[in-house]
Amino acid sequence: MNVNIYDVAKKSGLSVVTVSRVINNSPNVRDYNRKKVLQAMAELGYNPSAAARSLAKGKTGVVGLLIPSLNDTFFNCVVRSVNEHLMQNGYFLAISLAEYGDNTTKEGTNFLFQEKRVDGIIILTPLNEEKYILEMKRKNIPFVLMDNQNNHPSVCSINVDNYKGGCDVTKHLLDFGHEKIGYIGAPEFYLSSKEREKGFVDTLRNEGIEPYAIDHGDFDIRSGYEITKQWIESGKIPTAIFAADDHIAFGAMDAIREAGMNVPEDISVCGYDDDFLSSQIHPALTTVRQPAEELGAKGVEILMQLIDGSLKRSVNIKLEPTLIIRQSTSKLKS
């Protein structure tokens, strides 16, 4: 037997209008009546159609997430957090993989940006953010930027304090007596990598120390391996390496082992992101954990406020990372 809204109204002893208001979370319902309706729905096993509720509100019930890749522990953690908190707010998640070429339609526009496909969009680590900002403002789509590359005071954004993360790693290595510290960064168009490097350089120079070596590659194992191998073969061997990403750190550790040296006895290594492998390898990697869960939760919270119109101004939030000290770093041998 199919149960409908009229059955709920009869069971609760209230009007169909009141039942409809409860289903659509209207504030104009007395608590006592709301409880009666919810109890009647539970007893009858009535589950109102999410699609019907969305149509009634003129909403899709879907939020889009534009992301460059799923092949990354940090991204995966953010996606899980976003999905969980959207579900708590009665929304479904639609993911679009932008990558470098962008996942666009033949008209050159990402499918999430098409009219009435989604109620709002979260953009994670955008590489063409100015284009996205202009398009979403033009189409009046609520949106939030995460881990963006540039400063945009007029739009809502959430970032991690990568400068502090870079400072924390460098202070840790200095506390262990290291001064010959090499830094392996990612492409400089990534704001996160630039800020980690700036934190590294500033912390050293505050102690009157110049960086021992700085080189750049990609966020991958190959870059860490090749750059570290070049340093070792050239005789410019640091006592510690700060890698701007855990994958870079894994590559650096491979090159160190291949050269017949040990981590951390000969060279200490630090990464960034706290990839799930970081605690599983030997020695376990000292790294910086980004607050992925909080990033996703804050992103959804702000987007919900933009969608319902309760947030009237842009907010820019910066979250703090956490240094995780493991076995890949040790005190410099005297």
Buried (B, 14 or more C-beta within 10 A) or exposed (E): EEBEBEBBBEBBEBEEEBBBBBBEEEEEBEEEBBEBBBEBBEEBEBEBEEEEBBEEEEBBBBBBBBBBBEEBBBBBBBBEBBBBBBEEBEBBBBBBEBEEEBBEEEEEBBBBBEEEBBBBBBBBBBBBBEBBBEBBEEBEBBBBBBBBBEEBEEBBBBBBBBBBBBBBBBBBBBEBBBBBBBBBBBEEEBBBBBBBBBBBBEBBEEEEBEBBBBBBBBBBBEBBBBBBBEBBEEEEBBBBBBBBBBBBBBBBBBBBEEBEEEBBEBBBBBBBBBBEBBEEBEBBBBBBBBBBBBBBBBBBBBBBBBBEEEBEEBBBBEBEBEBBEBBBBBEBEE
